[in-house]
Amino acid sequence: MYGMVNKAIEELVISGYGEDIWEQIKLTAGVEEEVFVSTEGYPDAMTYALVGAASEVLKMPASDVLESFGKHWILKTAQNGYGDMMAAGGKTLREFLVNLPDFHSRVSMILPHLAPPKFYISDIEEKSVRIHYQSHRAGLSPFVVGLMKGLGERFSTPVIVEHAADKAAGADHDEFVVRW
Ligand code: HEM
């Protein structure tokens, strides 16, 4: 994944727990990089190792780490680094979610090696949608839940996110029903 992902984990940890804890997490993960370059590629395994080590050091389930990371990604990383792109995604939560399938194709124009997930949307109602999520990466559904909650905060529209189909439990792909 692009370095910006590891960098965002670093920011999240340092802002909440300080530099020493971050150094401890890197040591536990066996990550020796001093800095992550946002636009350079790093192995996915490094990101997974950082999340696993954060879970160990902070004594928090990995799913909670990923969910916090999802919120941070929307509210801080995407907003501060790519505010115009986020603004173009939609003016309301509903609009943003309906447009979500096209989002990463715009990101790909500036990050050409992006290997993004695929989203498609069904059951579009006034106050809910069903989000289908497909990725070649495993175990990131709590990250998606955090992303949805982050979007809820972005639009001051509190959400309830139901993980309605779970690939890890044998479903064809993950599905989330988002209600607000
Ligand atoms: C401008 C804002 C955004 C940027 C710059 C961005 C960029 C990225 C990058 C760099 C990755 C790592 C994959 C790679 O490096 O190949 C990624 C992954 C991901 N993005 Fe985005 N993204 C943005 C917004 C969003 C939004 C709004 C959502 C959904 C609400 C989202 C959902 C995801 C998910 C779930 C992954 C995990 C990878 C996977 O599932 O395989 N992203 N994105």
Boltz pocket constraint, residues with backbone or C-beta under 6 A from the ligand:
constraints:
  - pocket:
      binder: B
      contacts: [[A, 1], [A, 2], [A, 4], [A, 5], [A, 78], [A, 82], [A, 85], [A, 86], [A, 100], [A, 103], [A, 104], [A, 107], [A, 111], [A, 113], [A, 114], [A, 115], [A, 116], [A, 117], [A, 134], [A, 135], [A, 136], [A, 137], [A, 140], [A, 143], [A, 144], [A, 147], [A, 148], [A, 151]]
      max_distance: 6.0
